[in-house]
């Protein structure tokens, strides 16, 4: 249970930091709409990566039992 809370906290915080990083790189350089689209794309891709990592952890744990 403790690990789930840690994974959840880290996934949410890293997703927020990723969106803010994209904002800092693109803010003022491109239009606001393009910036939001880039932030959304980065967050969706990152959410997929996080989901794959969670799936891998669960798959490995089932194999240990």
C-alpha positions in Angstrom: 0.0 0.0 0.0 2.8 2.4 0.8 4.4 1.9 -2.6 1.1 2.7 -4.3 1.0 6.1 -2.6 4.6 6.8 -3.5 4.0 5.8 -7.2 0.9 7.9 -7.3 2.6 11.0 -5.8 5.6 10.7 -8.1 3.5 10.2 -11.2 1.3 13.2 -10.5 4.2 15.5 -9.6 6.4 14.4 -12.5 3.5 15.0 -14.9 3.0 18.5 -13.6 6.7 19.3 -13.8 6.7 18.0 -17.4 3.8 20.3 -18.4 5.5 23.3 -16.7 8.8 22.5 -18.4 7.1 22.6 -21.8 5.4 25.8 -20.8 8.8 27.4 -19.9 10.4 26.3 -23.2 7.6 27.4 -25.5 5.9 30.2 -23.6 6.1 33.4 -25.6 7.8 31.7 -28.6 4.7 30.1 -30.1 1.0 30.9 -29.9 -0.8 30.0 -26.7 -2.9 27.4 -28.6 0.3 25.7 -29.9 1.8 25.8 -26.4 -1.3 24.1 -24.9 -1.4 21.5 -27.6 2.3 20.7 -26.9 1.7 20.5 -23.2 -1.3 18.2 -23.7 0.7 16.0 -26.1 3.6 15.8 -23.6 1.3 14.9 -20.7 -0.5 12.2 -22.7 2.7 10.6 -23.8 4.1 10.8 -20.3 0.9 9.3 -18.9 1.3 6.4 -21.3 4.9 5.9 -20.1 3.8 5.9 -16.4 1.0 3.5 -17.2 3.5 1.1 -18.9 5.7 1.3 -15.8 2.8 0.5 -13.5 1.8 -2.4 -15.7 5.3 -3.7 -15.7 5.6 -3.6 -11.9 2.2 -5.4 -11.5 3.2 -8.0 -14.1 6.5 -8.7 -12.3 4.9 -8.9 -8.9 2.4 -11.5 -10.2 5.3 -13.5 -11.5 7.0 -13.6 -8.1 4.0 -15.2 -6.3 
